[in-house]
């Protein structure tokens, strides 16, 4: 009887190894981040910090975050949001900025947020220049030729729009530079990881990432 059980276990392990080595399935990560609506019109970024903090088991109000950052009714800069992430979420927080003149800035920064999602860490991204949303997931897959295809992103919009979905093509036109691209990720190391991921994406002929489609990813951007 013990021998039969042992053989069944060995067969199950072999089957798992076969499945894992026979091509990767669709990648679909949607982090279970709690939702909070912004309490004031300029608190979109602050609400994102609150959601990120609660996802990591830290309960804090938007008023507490705003008081710590010294915010009243004025616009909250990404530099301050970075400080809020570092103080309230349990993540180190890192503000990554890309120049509007760098053709790969958008793709590199999206790549940084994807690297974070793979490690179960959300990110803050501005939509249409200045409205902060919390990126909490991505879906991508490979086509029949092994080419990576970016499908969509999952996010919370603090302006009373929880659990939203944006296609990769829409994200490319919604995440824009005004005047620069920026995202806030959990750790600085996610930025070079995202850049490398973007380079691989280009090499493999991936679509919907942003940036130049004909650049040699082994060379630095001009």
C-alpha positions in Angstrom: 0.0 0.0 0.0 2.8 2.4 0.9 4.6 1.6 -2.4 1.4 2.4 -4.3 1.0 5.8 -2.5 4.7 6.5 -3.2 4.2 5.8 -6.9 1.1 8.0 -7.1 3.1 10.9 -5.5 5.9 10.4 -8.0 3.5 10.4 -10.9 1.8 13.6 -9.6 5.2 15.4 -9.3 6.1 14.3 -12.8 2.8 15.6 -14.2 3.4 18.9 -12.5 6.8 19.2 -14.0 5.5 18.4 -17.4 2.8 21.1 -17.1 5.3 23.6 -15.9 7.7 22.9 -18.7 5.1 22.8 -21.5 4.7 26.5 -22.0 3.6 29.3 -19.6 -0.2 29.9 -19.2 -1.7 33.4 -19.2 -0.3 35.6 -16.5 -3.1 37.2 -14.6 -2.4 38.9 -11.2 -5.0 41.1 -9.5 -4.0 42.0 -6.0 -6.8 42.0 -3.3 -6.3 45.6 -2.4 -9.1 47.2 -0.3 -10.8 50.2 -1.8 -11.2 53.7 -0.4 -12.7 56.7 -2.2 -10.9 60.0 -2.0 -12.5 62.3 0.6 -11.5 65.5 -1.2 -10.9 66.3 -4.9 -7.1 66.7 -4.5 -6.7 63.5 -2.3 -6.5 60.9 -5.1 -2.8 60.2 -4.3 -3.5 60.2 -0.6 -6.4 57.7 -1.1 -4.0 55.5 -3.0 -1.5 55.5 -0.1 -4.4 54.6 2.3 -5.4 51.6 0.1 -1.8 50.5 -0.3 -1.3 50.8 3.5 -4.4 48.8 4.3 -3.4 46.1 1.8 -0.3 45.7 4.0 -2.3 45.6 7.2 -1.8 49.2 8.2 -5.0 51.2 9.0 -4.6 54.9 8.5 -7.1 57.7 7.5 -6.6 60.1 4.6 -6.6 62.9 7.1 -3.7 61.4 9.0 -1.7 61.0 5.8 -2.5 64.5 4.7 -1.5 65.9 8.1 1.8 64.0 8.0 2.5 65.4 4.5 1.3 68.9 5.5 -1.4 69.0 2.8 -4.4 71.2 2.7 -6.3 72.0 -0.4 -3.3 72.3 -2.7 -2.1 69.8 -5.3 -0.1 66.9 -3.9 3.2 66.4 -5.7 4.5 62.9 -6.4 7.5 63.8 -4.2 5.2 64.1 -1.2 3.3 60.9 -2.2 6.6 59.1 -2.3 7.2 60.2 1.3 3.7 59.0 2.3 4.2 55.6 0.8 7.5 55.2 2.7 5.9 56.3 6.0 2.6 54.5 5.9 2.6 51.4 3.6 5.5 49.2 4.9 7.2 49.5 1.5 10.3 51.7 1.1 8.6 53.7 -1.7 10.5 55.0 -4.7 9.5 57.8 -7.1 10.7 56.8 -10.6 10.7 59.6 -13.2 11.2 59.3 -17.0 11.9 62.1 -19.4 9.3 63.0 -22.1 12.3 63.0 -24.5 13.2 59.3 -23.7 11.2 57.1 -26.2 11.3 54.2 -23.7 10.4 56.1 -20.5 6.8 55.0 -20.6 7.6 51.3 -21.2 10.3 51.3 -18.6 8.1 52.7 -15.9 5.2 50.4 -16.8 7.7 47.6 -16.6 8.7 48.8 -13.1 5.1 48.6 -11.9 4.7 45.1 -13.5 7.9 44.0 -11.6 6.2 45.1 -8.4 3.0 43.4 -9.2 4.9 40.1 -9.7 6.2 40.6 -6.2 2.6 41.4 -5.0 3.4 45.1 -4.5 1.0 47.7 -5.9 2.1 51.0 -7.5 0.8 54.6 -7.9 0.5 55.9 -11.5 -1.0 59.1 -12.8 -3.7 58.9 -15.5 -4.0 61.8 -17.9 -1.1 63.6 -16.3 -2.2 64.3 -12.8 -4.9 61.9 -11.5 -3.3 59.2 -9.3 -4.7 55.7 -9.4 -3.5 52.5 -7.7 -2.3 49.9 -10.1 -3.0 46.5 -8.5 -2.6 43.9 -11.3 -1.8 43.0 -14.9 -2.8 40.3 -17.4 -0.6 39.3 -20.3 0.0 36.1 -22.4 2.1 34.7 -25.1 0.8 34.0 -28.6 1.3 30.9 -30.6 4.8 32.0 -31.6 5.8 32.8 -28.0 5.5 36.6 -28.5 4.4 38.4 -25.3 1.1 40.3 -25.5 0.2 42.8 -22.9 -3.6 42.6 -22.3 -4.8 44.8 -19.5 -4.2 46.4 -16.2 -6.3 46.3 -13.0 -6.6 49.4 -10.9 -8.5 51.3 -8.2 -9.5 54.8 -9.2 -10.1 56.8 -5.9 -12.7 58.9 -7.7 -15.5 56.4 -6.8 -14.3 53.8 -9.3 -13.1 50.6 -7.6 -11.9 47.5 -9.5 -11.4 49.1 -12.9 -9.8 47.5 -16.0 -7.9 49.3 -18.7 -6.6 47.6 -21.9 -2.9 47.8 -22.6 -3.6 50.0 -25.6 -5.7 52.4 -23.5 -3.0 52.4 -20.9 -0.4 53.5 -23.4 -2.5 56.6 -24.2 -3.7 57.3 -20.7 -0.3 57.1 -18.9 1.2 60.3 -20.3 4.0 62.7 -19.5 2.9 66.1 -18.1 5.7 67.2 -18.0 7.4 63.9 -17.2 6.4 60.3 -16.7 6.4 59.1 -13.1 5.3 56.2 -11.0 5.7 55.3 -7.4 6.8 51.7 -6.8 7.6 49.8 -3.6 11.4 49.6 -4.0 14.2 51.2 -6.1 15.3 47.8 -7.4 12.0 47.4 -9.3 13.1 50.1 -11.7 16.1 48.3 -13.3 14.0 45.1 -13.1 11.3 46.8 -15.1 13.8 48.2 -17.6 15.2 44.7 -18.2 11.7 43.3 -18.5 10.9 46.0 -21.1 14.0 45.2 -23.0 13.1 41.5 -23.1 9.6 42.5 -24.2 11.1 44.4 -27.2 13.5 41.6 -28.1 10.6 39.1 -28.2 8.4 41.3 -30.4 6.0 42.2 -27.6 3.1 44.6 -28.3 1.4 47.4 -26.3 4.2 48.5 -24.0 5.1 52.0 -25.2 8.5 53.1 -26.3 10.3 52.7 -29.7 9.6 49.4 -31.5 12.9 49.4 -33.5 15.4 50.1 -30.8 18.1 47.5 -30.0 17.4 46.8 -26.3 21.0 46.0 -25.7 21.9 49.6 -26.4 21.1 52.6 -24.1 18.4 55.0 -25.4 19.7 57.9 -27.4 
